[in-house]
Amino acid sequence: MDLPVEKWAAYARRRWASLEPCLRRKLSLAVPLRDTFLLCVPLFQPADEEFLHRLAARSWVGKDPRAALFYKEEGNKRFQKKEYAAALMLYSKAVSHNSPEMSLCYANRSAALFHLGHFEDCLEDIDRAQAQGYPNRLQPKILLRKTECLLLLGRLEEAAGVISKVESKIAMGQSLTSTTRQILLRKISQLKVKAHKKESSPVSVPEALSKTQKDLEFWEENGKISSAFSSVSLNFNSCRGRHLVATKDILPGESLVKEEAFVSVLSPGKSLLLQDSAKTTWDTRVTNGDLHCHRCLKRLLASVPCGGCSYAKYCSKKCAQLAWEHYHSTECPLGALLLTLGVFSHVALRTVLVAGFAEVSSLVKQFHGDDKELHKAEATGKSWDETRDSTADMEGLSEKAEPLIPDCEDVGQYRGSYQAVFNLLTHAEKHSPEHKFLCSLSIVAICKKLQERDLTILSQGSCESQSELKAHVTTSAELSPELKILGEAMLRHMLQLHCNAQAVTSIRESESGASVVTDSEQVRLATALFPVASLLNHSCDPNTSVTFSGTAITVRASQPIPRGQEIVHCYGPHRCRMGAAERWQRLLCQYFFECRCQACLDELGSDVTGTAATGDIFCCSSCHASMQGEDVLRCSSGACTLLVGRDYLLRQLQDLQVQVRTALGLLKDKQPNQAVELLMRCRVDAENFLSAEHMLVGEIEDHLAQGYATLGKWQEAARHLRCSIQIVEAHHGPSSVETGHELFKLAQILFNGFAVSEALCTIQRAETVLSVHCGPQNAQVQELQEMRACLLELPRSLLHRVE
């Protein structure tokens, strides 16, 4: 949902087609974005606003006490079935709506958290329940839960204090059995003994220091580029533009850039339907908005809801307060509209809100001035670069000074500031007029809504100027001068995002029944702007790998980078996943450049179609040779004359995908025998028409490994996972992060199957790959190290045992 919902995009296309030819031509020729935006302002009619309002109503984000009651009752049903994770999600949806029963919603959520073992979060929800006026008649119940948490956390004095409160409640006429009191006192006595033993063997100071030092990575600050390591320098030439270069020989795994996003917006992502959920008035689906903090992207347990809408959720009061102060106070009433207009529109708005009106206005006016200088330069026959160079000379720059790099500060520094964001390329001349019209209408819609609100947040001038601004709003149908500036800047950012947006991703572990093998997938959490990381040029065979921690990006070397070599990143089309012709077309369509990286030049020069081009094709059911053609596919083997329609094979593929999803559901429902039986049938069916390296074949092998691991059949699980790894390596490469995650699963299987020798080898390989891409503090890397330590503690006679 980066771009607006399809119905709004289709509506904008119809509006574009209905414009007078002369007006379409005028919009097509409007070069400055200011002209494009101002031309579109009067074109946004009440009918457009009404249509958008109806669309936004489907993404309603208000608060409703009826919704709170529904979600609480649904949560209770899941809780009674001991489905505590599902109950937790539903209770969190309940507390997002204002209700007289808010205290009960928090109390019930605290119970789910307790059963899931999240005792600190349970205590916080108990406090929230009491702050919301939890009924006195139920106080002993919630205080007993609080006592249990404190006991389990070893906080004995606090637990004793809560017991006193419970006893005082009893004295006031509330009941508590003597048996319950004796059980709690016995637990306190037992924990005192355990606490005494723990205190007698504290962690030594050297151990504590070494752990702290291990958690810290050596950082040598780059004096020229913020958030970059000293091994990186910023260069510029007319061919590559601004780009990063290694200043020394860099080893795989070395960090190159660590940068906080200037701005990020959580992407709704695909909906995850809770198992056994029926269609209801209220949506029980789970999205990124339910799973992650809307400010810092941290995984949510006990979310703190926004006070004004039911959509925004945060990991803490601090995050909620900071978000409100910086942008959400403006965004909150626009929530449904922003969900309809898409993430790019939302990022554009949040960017100007985070920057502040004064900074935005200053840079927009400066850009207008530069635009005038550009026209003067064209009139005199000089290039813009020549004009800027002469200006720099007039300012007293030495002839021996370092060459100027565009958009650096006067002292030659490049910072991840709003100035850097503002000056990212828009490629406005390369976007289609129809696309710019869609973006412009979307931004005008936001500005119209902003105009209906109190604009003091946008006007940072005197009280008199704010009064004048409000008077303008009430007397004029046009946008205020301030909103015209913001609108132009937002349109600029929306076009920039087409080429400069970074998808923030995370590895999410999913529910996998009773399996000890991690079932995970990479999911897109947010769309963000990273000014420094945006300096990385593309290569289809990159020398870097990117990971995220919350809203921070880390760029690491994925292979040796010699001094002087450019540091490059893959924008998506990778040589291991698609052929050169397809990569070239995708990059040209989205990023407006023809890729001439070494991988493309080598591949096109040797007429190689790409290693991944053979991985997603159909095969002949008779001889298993590849099928070739367009609408009708023919066996590529000269000895076979089989002809099959592409549509028929695609239907077979869709049916097989449905069967695989059904099997995965059986695994999650703790029915591994039925899942394995179905997957084995899927495996046979796949062999009849899919290439051996088709990704769906790899998924089937992966799920089979998971099913056999659940059944404790470790050898079978390892055999299938090795097949999955071969396919992943064919698509992503043996040193890819995707291969690393599969190796991690294999290490888990071998470890649990007690195949000691092979487990140690697999652990070593998985740790090597994952450390390069994710760093030594990655959770999977640390688990691999723990597995190795456990195996090495075994008797020497067992170290060479192979299961």
C-alpha positions in Angstrom: 0.0 0.0 0.0 2.8 2.4 -0.8 0.6 4.1 -3.4 -3.1 4.9 -3.0 -5.8 2.2 -2.9 -6.7 1.0 -6.4 -10.2 2.6 -6.4 -8.7 6.0 -5.8 -6.0 5.5 -8.3 -8.6 4.4 -10.9 -10.7 7.4 -10.1 -7.7 9.7 -10.6 -7.0 8.1 -14.0 -10.6 8.7 -15.0 -10.3 12.3 -13.8 -7.1 12.7 -15.8 -8.8 11.3 -19.0 -11.7 13.7 -18.6 -9.6 16.8 -18.4 -9.6 19.2 -21.4 -6.7 18.3 -23.8 -5.2 21.8 -23.3 -5.2 21.4 -19.5 -3.6 17.9 -19.8 -0.9 19.4 -22.0 -0.4 22.3 -19.6 0.0 19.8 -16.7 2.3 17.6 -18.7 4.6 20.6 -19.5 4.6 22.0 -16.0 8.3 21.5 -15.0 8.5 23.0 -11.6 6.6 20.9 -9.1 5.2 24.1 -7.6 3.4 24.7 -10.9 2.1 21.2 -11.1 0.7 21.4 -7.5 -0.9 24.8 -7.9 -2.6 23.7 -11.2 -4.1 20.7 -9.4 -5.4 22.6 -6.4 -8.5 24.0 -8.1 -9.1 20.7 -9.9 -9.9 19.0 -6.6 -13.6 19.3 -6.6 -16.3 18.6 -3.9 -17.2 15.4 -5.9 -13.6 14.2 -5.6 -13.6 14.9 -1.9 -16.9 13.1 -1.4 -15.6 10.0 -3.4 -12.5 10.0 -1.2 -14.5 10.3 1.9 -16.6 7.2 1.0 -13.4 5.3 0.4 -11.8 6.4 3.6 -15.0 5.3 5.5 -13.9 1.7 4.9 -10.7 2.3 6.9 -12.6 3.7 9.9 -10.1 4.3 12.7 -12.4 5.9 15.3 -13.3 4.6 18.7 -16.5 2.7 19.5 -17.4 1.2 22.9 -19.3 -1.6 21.1 -16.0 -2.6 19.4 -14.3 -2.8 22.8 -17.0 -5.0 24.2 -16.9 -7.3 21.1 -13.1 -7.7 21.2 -13.2 -8.3 25.0 -15.7 -11.1 24.6 -13.8 -12.6 21.7 -10.7 -12.5 23.7 -12.4 -14.2 26.6 -13.4 -17.1 24.3 -9.8 -17.5 23.2 -8.6 -17.3 26.8 -11.0 -20.1 27.8 -9.5 -22.2 25.1 -6.0 -21.4 26.4 -5.2 -19.6 23.1 -3.4 -16.9 25.1 -1.6 -15.3 22.1 -4.8 -14.8 20.2 -6.6 -13.6 23.3 -3.8 -11.0 23.8 -4.3 -9.6 20.3 -8.0 -9.3 20.8 -7.7 -7.6 24.2 -5.2 -5.2 22.7 -7.8 -4.3 20.0 -10.3 -3.8 22.9 -8.2 -1.3 24.8 -7.8 0.7 21.6 -11.5 1.7 21.9 -12.8 3.9 24.7 -15.2 1.9 26.9 -16.6 1.9 30.4 -15.0 -1.5 30.7 -11.5 -0.4 29.9 -10.3 -1.6 33.3 -11.6 -5.1 32.7 -10.0 -5.1 29.2 -6.6 -4.3 30.8 -7.1 -6.8 33.6 -8.0 -9.6 31.1 -5.0 -8.7 29.0 -2.8 -8.9 32.1 -4.0 -12.5 32.6 -3.1 -13.4 29.0 0.4 -11.8 29.5 0.8 -13.8 32.7 0.1 -17.1 31.0 2.5 -16.2 28.2 5.3 -15.5 30.8 5.6 -11.7 30.2 5.4 -10.8 33.9 6.8 -7.2 33.7 4.2 -6.3 31.0 1.5 -8.1 33.1 2.4 -5.8 36.0 2.1 -2.7 33.8 -1.4 -3.8 32.6 -2.5 -4.4 36.2 -1.5 -0.9 37.1 -3.4 0.4 34.0 -6.5 -1.6 35.1 -6.4 0.0 38.5 -5.8 3.4 37.1 -8.9 3.0 35.0 -11.0 2.2 38.1 -10.9 -1.6 38.4 -13.9 -2.7 40.5 -13.3 -3.1 44.2 -15.1 -6.5 44.3 -12.5 -7.9 41.9 -9.4 -6.3 43.5 -8.2 -9.5 45.4 -8.2 -11.4 42.1 -6.0 -8.9 40.3 -3.8 -8.3 43.4 -3.2 -12.1 43.6 -2.0 -12.0 40.0 0.3 -9.1 40.8 1.7 -11.1 43.8 2.4 -14.1 41.5 4.3 -11.9 39.0 6.4 -10.3 41.7 7.2 -13.7 43.2 8.3 -15.0 39.8 10.4 -12.0 39.3 12.0 -12.4 42.7 10.7 -9.0 44.0 9.9 -10.4 47.5 9.5 -7.2 49.5 7.0 -5.8 46.9 5.1 -9.1 46.9 4.8 -9.0 50.7 3.4 -5.5 50.4 0.8 -6.6 47.9 -0.2 -9.5 50.2 -0.8 -6.8 52.9 -3.1 -5.0 50.5 -5.0 -8.2 49.8 -5.4 -8.8 53.5 -6.7 -5.3 54.0 -9.2 -5.9 51.3 -10.3 -9.0 53.2 -10.7 -7.0 56.4 -13.0 -4.7 54.4 -15.3 -7.6 53.7 -13.7 -9.2 50.6 -13.0 -12.9 50.7 -9.8 -14.8 50.4 -9.5 -18.4 51.5 -6.9 -19.5 54.0 -5.6 -22.1 51.6 -4.8 -19.4 49.0 -3.0 -17.4 51.7 -0.9 -20.4 52.8 0.1 -21.2 49.2 1.3 -17.6 48.6 3.3 -17.5 51.8 4.9 -20.9 51.0 5.9 -19.5 47.6 7.5 -16.5 49.3 9.5 -18.8 51.6 10.7 -20.9 48.7 11.8 -17.9 46.7 13.7 -16.5 49.6 15.8 -19.6 49.7 16.4 -19.4 45.9 17.2 -15.7 46.1 19.7 -16.3 48.9 21.5 -19.0 46.7 21.5 -16.6 43.8 23.0 -13.7 45.9 25.7 -16.0 47.1 27.0 -16.6 43.5 26.9 -13.2 41.7 28.3 -12.7 38.2 31.9 -11.7 38.5 32.9 -8.2 37.5 35.2 -9.4 34.6 32.3 -11.5 33.2 30.0 -8.6 33.4 32.5 -6.2 31.8 33.3 -8.7 29.0 29.5 -9.0 28.2 29.1 -5.3 28.0 32.1 -4.9 25.8 30.8 -7.7 23.5 27.6 -5.8 23.1 29.4 -2.7 21.9 30.8 -2.5 18.4 33.8 -0.2 17.8 32.7 3.0 16.2 35.2 5.3 14.6 33.2 8.4 13.6 33.3 9.7 10.0 34.1 13.4 10.0 32.4 14.0 6.6 29.3 11.7 6.6 27.0 11.3 9.6 26.1 7.8 10.6 28.9 6.3 8.4 32.1 4.6 9.6 35.5 6.0 8.9 36.1 3.3 6.2 33.6 5.2 3.9 34.0 8.3 1.8 31.6 10.3 -0.3 32.6 10.8 -4.0 30.9 12.4 -7.0 31.1 12.2 -10.7 28.8 12.9 -13.6 28.4 9.2 -14.4 27.8 7.7 -10.9 26.5 10.8 -9.2 27.1 10.9 -5.4 28.3 7.5 -4.3 30.2 5.9 -1.4 33.7 4.5 -1.7 35.9 2.3 0.6 38.8 4.2 2.1 40.5 1.0 3.2 40.3 -2.8 2.6 37.0 -3.9 4.2 36.3 -7.4 5.4 33.0 -9.2 5.1 30.7 -8.4 8.1 32.3 -5.0 8.8 29.7 -2.3 9.4 29.7 0.6 7.0 26.6 2.7 7.9 24.4 2.8 11.0 21.6 5.3 10.5 18.3 6.2 12.2 15.5 6.9 9.7 14.7 10.5 9.2 11.1 9.5 9.0 9.3 6.1 8.9 5.7 5.0 8.6 4.4 1.6 9.5 3.0 -0.3 6.6 -0.3 -2.0 7.2 1.0 -5.2 5.5 -1.0 -8.3 4.8 -3.7 -9.3 7.3 -3.1 -12.4 9.4 -6.5 -13.9 10.2 -6.7 -15.4 13.7 -7.4 -19.1 13.4 -11.1 -20.1 13.5 -12.1 -16.4 13.1 -15.6 -16.0 11.6 -16.8 -13.0 9.6 -18.0 -10.3 12.0 -18.9 -6.7 12.1 -15.6 -5.9 13.7 -12.3 -6.8 12.0 -10.4 -9.6 13.9 -7.5 -9.7 11.4 -4.0 -8.9 12.7 -1.7 -6.5 10.8 1.6 -4.8 11.3 -0.4 -2.1 13.1 -1.4 -4.6 15.8 2.1 -6.1 16.1 4.5 -3.2 16.1 4.9 0.2 17.7 3.8 2.9 15.3 6.8 5.1 16.2 9.9 2.9 16.9 8.6 -0.4 15.2 9.4 -2.4 18.3 7.4 -5.7 18.6 4.3 -5.0 20.7 3.1 -7.1 23.7 0.9 -4.8 25.8 0.3 -1.9 23.4 -0.4 1.7 24.6 -3.3 3.0 22.4 -3.6 6.5 21.0 -6.1 8.6 22.9 -7.7 9.9 19.7 -7.9 7.0 17.3 -8.1 3.2 17.4 -5.3 2.6 14.8 -2.1 4.0 16.3 -0.5 1.8 19.0 2.8 2.2 20.8 5.1 0.2 23.0 5.2 2.7 25.8 3.8 6.0 27.0 7.0 7.7 26.0 6.7 6.6 22.4 3.0 7.6 22.4 3.9 11.1 23.8 6.8 11.7 21.4 4.7 10.6 18.4 1.9 13.0 19.4 4.3 15.9 19.9 6.2 15.4 16.6 3.4 14.4 14.2 0.5 12.3 15.4 -1.5 15.2 16.8 -1.9 16.4 13.2 -2.1 12.9 11.6 -4.6 11.4 14.2 -7.8 12.9 12.7 -6.6 12.1 9.2 -6.0 8.4 9.9 -8.6 6.9 7.5 -7.7 9.3 4.7 -4.0 8.4 5.0 -4.7 4.7 4.9 -6.6 5.3 1.7 -4.0 7.5 0.1 -1.2 5.0 0.8 2.0 5.0 2.7 3.9 7.3 0.3 1.4 10.1 1.0 1.7 9.4 4.7 5.5 9.5 4.6 5.4 12.8 2.7 3.1 14.4 5.3 5.1 13.0 8.2 8.4 14.3 6.7 7.3 17.9 6.7 5.8 17.6 10.2 9.0 16.2 11.6 11.1 18.8 9.8 8.9 21.7 11.0 7.3 24.4 8.9 10.2 26.9 9.3 12.8 24.4 7.9 10.5 23.3 5.1 9.7 26.9 4.1 13.3 27.9 4.1 14.4 25.1 1.8 11.4 25.6 -0.5 12.2 29.3 -0.9 15.9 28.5 -1.4 15.0 26.0 -4.1 12.9 28.6 -5.8 15.9 30.9 -5.8 18.2 28.2 -7.2 15.5 27.6 -9.9 15.8 31.2 -11.0 19.6 31.0 -11.1 19.2 27.9 -13.3 17.1 29.8 -15.8 19.6 32.6 -15.8 22.4 30.1 -16.5 20.5 28.6 -19.4 19.9 32.1 -20.8 23.7 32.8 -20.7 24.6 29.4 -22.2 26.3 28.2 -19.0 25.6 24.9 -17.3 24.2 24.9 -13.8 27.4 23.3 -12.5 29.5 26.1 -14.1 27.2 28.7 -12.4 27.6 27.1 -9.0 31.4 26.7 -9.4 31.8 30.3 -10.3 29.7 31.3 -7.2 31.9 29.1 -5.0 35.0 30.8 -6.4 33.5 34.2 -5.6 32.9 33.1 -2.0 36.7 32.7 -1.6 37.2 29.0 -2.1 40.7 28.0 -2.9 41.5 26.5 -6.3 43.2 23.6 -4.4 40.1 22.9 -2.2 38.3 19.6 -2.5 35.8 19.5 -5.3 32.3 20.4 -4.2 29.8 17.5 -3.8 26.2 18.5 -4.4 24.0 19.1 -1.3 26.8 18.9 1.2 27.1 21.7 3.8 29.5 24.6 3.4 32.1 22.7 5.4 31.8 19.6 3.1 29.8 17.5 5.5 26.8 15.4 4.5 24.4 15.0 7.3 21.2 12.9 7.6 19.2 16.1 8.0 16.0 17.5 6.3 18.2 19.3 3.9 19.6 16.0 2.7 16.1 14.6 2.4 14.8 17.6 0.5 17.6 17.4 -2.0 17.1 13.7 -2.9 16.3 13.4 -6.6 12.6 13.5 -7.6 13.1 12.5 -11.3 10.0 14.6 -11.8 10.6 14.8 -15.5 10.6 11.0 -15.8 7.4 10.3 -14.0 4.3 10.1 -16.3 2.0 13.2 -16.2 -0.8 10.8 -15.1 1.2 9.6 -12.1 2.1 13.1 -11.1 -1.6 14.1 -11.3 -2.5 11.2 -9.0 0.2 12.2 -6.5 -0.8 15.9 -6.7 -4.5 15.2 -6.1 -3.6 13.0 -3.1 -1.5 15.8 -1.6 -4.2 18.4 -2.3 -6.7 16.2 -0.5 -4.4 16.1 2.6 -3.9 19.9 2.4 -7.6 20.5 2.2 -8.1 18.4 5.4 -5.3 20.3 7.1 -7.0 23.6 6.2 -10.1 22.5 8.1 -8.0 22.1 11.2 -6.2 24.5 13.6 -3.1 25.5 11.7 -1.1 26.9 14.6 1.2 23.8 14.3 2.0 24.9 10.7 2.5 28.5 11.4 5.5 29.2 13.6 5.2 33.0 13.5 3.7 35.5 15.9 0.2 35.3 17.3 -0.8 38.1 14.8 0.4 36.0 11.9 -1.5 33.0 13.2 -4.7 35.0 13.5 -4.3 36.2 10.0 -3.8 32.6 8.9 -7.0 31.5 10.6 -8.9 34.4 9.1 -7.6 33.4 5.6 -8.9 29.8 6.2 -12.4 31.0 7.2 -12.7 33.5 4.3 -11.0 31.8 1.4 -11.6 28.6 -0.5 -8.0 28.5 -1.7 -5.1 27.0 0.2 -3.2 29.3 2.6 0.3 30.4 1.5 1.7 28.1 4.2 -0.2 25.1 2.9 0.9 25.8 -0.6 4.5 25.6 0.6 3.8 22.4 2.5 1.9 20.9 -0.4 4.8 21.6 -2.8 7.2 20.0 -0.4 4.9 16.9 0.2 4.6 16.4 -3.6 8.3 16.6 -3.9 8.8 13.9 -1.2 6.1 11.7 -2.7 7.9 11.6 -6.0 11.3 11.1 -4.3 9.9 8.0 -2.5 9.5 6.3 -5.9 13.3 5.9 -6.1 14.5 6.6 -2.5 12.1 4.8 -0.2 13.6 2.0 1.8 11.5 -0.9 2.9 12.2 -1.7 6.5 12.0 -5.4 7.0 12.2 -7.9 9.8 12.4 -11.7 10.3 9.1 -12.7 11.9 8.8 -16.0 13.6 5.3 -17.5 13.2 3.3 -19.9 15.2 4.4 -23.5 14.3 2.6 -25.8 16.7 4.9 -27.9 18.8 7.8 -27.8 16.5 11.2 -26.9 17.9 12.3 -25.7 14.5 11.9 -22.0 13.8 9.3 -21.1 11.2 10.1 -17.6 10.0 9.5 -15.3 7.1 10.8 -11.8 6.1 8.1 -9.2 6.4 7.9 -5.6 5.4 7.3 -3.4 8.5 7.6 0.2 7.3 8.6 2.6 4.6 11.4 5.0 5.6 13.8 7.6 4.3 17.5 7.2 5.1 19.4 10.1 3.6 22.9 8.5 4.0 21.9 5.0 2.9 20.2 6.6 -0.1 23.7 7.5 -1.3 24.3 3.8 -2.1 24.1 3.1 -5.9 22.6 -0.2 -7.2 24.4 -3.3 -8.3 22.7 -6.6 -9.3 25.7 -8.3 -7.5 26.1 -6.1 -4.4 28.9 -6.1 -2.0 26.7 -5.1 1.0 23.9 -6.5 3.1 21.3 -4.5 4.9 19.5 -5.3 8.2 17.2 -3.3 10.5 16.7 -2.9 14.2 13.6 -0.8 14.8 13.9 2.3 12.7 17.7 2.0 12.3 19.4 0.6 9.3 22.8 -1.1 9.3 24.8 -1.6 6.1 27.5 -4.3 6.3 30.0 -5.6 3.8 28.8 -8.9 2.4 32.2 -9.6 0.7 35.7 -8.2 0.7 35.7 -4.6 -0.6 39.2 -3.4 -1.6 40.2 0.2 -1.0 38.9 2.5 -3.7 36.0 0.2 -4.8 32.5 1.6 -4.8 30.1 0.4 -2.0 26.9 -0.8 -3.7 23.5 -2.1 -2.7 20.9 -4.1 -4.5 17.6 -2.2 -5.0 15.7 -5.5 -5.5 16.5 -7.1 -8.9 19.3 -9.5 -8.0 21.3 -11.6 -10.4 20.5 -14.7 -8.4 16.8 -14.1 -8.6 16.1 -13.0 -12.2 17.8 -12.7 -15.6 19.6 -9.6 -16.9 16.8 -8.6 -19.3 14.1 -8.7 -16.6 16.4 -6.8 -14.1 17.2 -4.2 -16.7 13.4 -3.6 -17.4 12.4 -3.4 -13.7 15.2 -1.0 -12.8 14.3 1.2 -15.8 10.6 1.3 -14.9 11.0 2.0 -11.2 14.4 3.8 -10.9 14.7 5.3 -14.4 18.2 4.1 -15.2 19.7 1.4 -17.4 21.8 -0.9 -15.2 25.4 -1.2 -16.3 26.8 -3.0 -13.3 29.4 -5.7 -14.0 27.0 -8.5 -13.4 24.7 -7.2 -16.2 27.6 -6.4 -18.6 29.0 -9.9 -18.1 25.6 -11.6 -18.4 24.4 -9.7 -21.5 27.8 -10.0 -23.1 27.8 -13.8 -22.8 24.1 -14.3 -23.7 23.5 -15.9 -20.3 19.8 -15.7 -19.2 20.5 -15.6 -15.5 20.8 -18.2 -12.9 17.3 -17.7 -11.5 15.6 -17.7 -14.8 15.4 -21.5 -14.8 14.2 -21.7 -11.2 10.6 -20.7 -11.7 9.7 -22.6 -14.9 7.5 -25.6 -15.6 8.8 -29.0 -16.6 7.6 -31.8 -18.8 5.6 -34.4 -17.0 7.2 -37.1 -19.2 10.9 -36.4 -19.4 11.2 -33.5 -16.8 12.9 -31.2 -19.4 11.9 -27.5 -19.2 8.8 -26.3 -21.0 9.2 -23.3 -23.3 6.8 -21.0 -25.2 4.2 -18.3 -24.5 0.5 -19.3 -24.4 1.3 -22.9 -25.4 4.4 -24.5 -23.9 6.4 -27.1 -25.7 8.9 -29.6 -24.1 12.4 -28.4 -24.8 13.6 -32.0 -25.3 13.7 -33.0 -29.0 12.6 -36.5 -28.1 9.3 -35.4 -26.5 6.4 -33.7 -28.3 4.3 -32.7 -25.3 2.2 -29.5 -25.6 0.5 -27.9 -22.6 -1.4 -24.6 -22.3 0.2 -22.1 -19.9 -3.1 -21.3 -18.3 -3.6 -25.0 -17.4 -0.2 -25.1 -15.7 -0.9 -21.9 -13.8 -4.2 -23.4 -12.5 -2.3 -26.5 -11.4 0.2 -24.2 -9.6 -2.6 -22.3 -7.9 -4.2 -25.5 -6.7 -0.9 -26.8 -5.4 -0.3 -23.5 -3.5 -3.7 -23.9 -1.8 -2.9 -27.5 -0.8 0.5 -26.3 0.7 -1.3 -23.6 2.7 -3.7 -26.1 4.0 -0.8 -28.3 5.1 0.8 -25.4 6.8 -2.5 -24.7 8.7 -2.5 -28.3 9.9 1.1 -27.8 11.2 -0.1 -24.8 13.1 -3.1 -26.7 14.5 -0.7 -29.3 15.9 -1.7 -32.0 13.4 1.8 -32.9 12.0 0.9 -36.4 10.8 -1.9 -35.1 8.6 0.3 -32.2 7.4 3.2 -34.5 6.4 0.8 -36.8 4.5 -0.7 -33.9 2.6 2.8 -32.4 1.9 4.1 -35.7 0.5 1.2 -35.7 -2.0 2.0 -32.1 -2.9 5.7 -33.1 -3.4 4.6 -35.9 -5.9 2.3 -33.5 -7.7 5.0 -30.8 -7.9 7.5 -33.3 -9.5 5.0 -33.8 -12.4 5.0 -30.2 -13.7 7.4 -27.9 -11.7 11.2 -27.5 -12.1 13.2 -29.1 -9.3 14.4 -25.6 -8.3 11.0 -24.0 -8.2 10.6 -22.0 -5.0 7.3 -23.8 -4.2 9.2 -27.1 -4.2 11.6 -25.5 -1.7 8.6 -24.5 0.5 7.2 -28.0 0.4 10.6 -29.4 1.5 10.9 -26.8 4.2 7.4 -27.6 5.6 8.1 -31.3 5.5 11.2 -30.7 7.6 9.1 -28.8 10.1 6.5 -31.6 10.2 9.0 -34.4 10.7 10.8 -32.3 13.4 7.6 -31.9 15.2 7.2 -35.7 15.2 10.8 -36.1 16.4 11.9 -37.8 13.2 15.2 -35.8 12.9 16.8 -37.7 10.1 13.8 -37.3 7.8 13.6 -33.6 8.8 17.2 -33.0 8.0 16.9 -34.8 4.6 14.1 -32.6 3.5 15.7 -29.4 4.8 18.9 -30.1 2.8 16.7 -30.2 -0.3 15.2 -26.9 0.6 18.7 -25.4 1.2 19.8 -26.5 -2.3 16.9 -24.6 -3.8 17.5 -21.5 -1.7 21.1 -21.5 -2.7 20.2 -21.7 -6.3 17.9 -18.6 -6.0 19.9 -16.5 -3.5 23.4 -17.8 -3.4 25.3 -20.0 -0.8 26.4 -16.9 1.2 23.0 -15.1 1.2 21.1 -14.3 4.3 18.3 -16.5 3.1 20.6 -19.5 3.0 21.8 -18.5 6.5 18.3 -18.7 7.9 17.8 -22.2 6.3 21.1 -23.3 7.8 20.0 -22.1 11.2 16.9 -24.4 10.9 19.2 -27.3 9.9 21.4 -26.7 12.9 18.4 -26.8 15.2 17.3 -30.1 13.7 20.8 -31.7 13.9 21.2 -30.4 17.4 17.9 -31.9 18.6 18.6 -35.1 16.7 22.0 -35.4 18.5 23.9 -35.5 15.2 26.9 -33.9 17.0 29.6 -33.8 14.3 27.3 -32.6 11.5 25.6 -30.2 13.8 28.9 -28.5 14.7 29.8 -28.1 11.0 26.4 -26.6 10.2 26.5 -24.3 13.2 29.8 -23.0 12.0 28.6 -22.4 8.5 25.3 -20.8 9.6 27.1 -18.5 12.1 29.6 -17.4 9.5 26.8 -16.5 7.0 24.5 -14.8 9.5 27.3 -12.9 11.3 28.2 -11.2 8.0 24.7 -10.1 7.2 23.2 -9.6 10.7 26.1 -8.9 13.0 27.4 -10.9 16.1 24.5 -9.7 18.3 21.8 -11.2 16.1 19.5 -13.5 18.1 20.0 -16.5 15.8 23.8 -16.1 15.9 23.7 -16.1 19.7 21.5 -19.2 19.7 24.0 -20.9 17.4 26.8 -20.1 19.8 24.8 -21.5 22.7 24.1 -24.7 20.8 27.9 -25.1 20.0 28.8 -24.5 23.6 26.3 -27.1 24.7 27.6 -29.7 22.2 31.3 -29.1 23.1 30.5 -29.8 26.8 29.6 -33.4 25.8 32.1 -36.2 26.5 34.8 -36.4 23.9 33.5 -39.9 22.8 30.2 -38.3 21.7 31.7 -35.4 19.7 32.1 -37.5 16.5 28.7 -39.2 16.8 26.6 -38.8 13.6 22.8 -39.5 13.8 
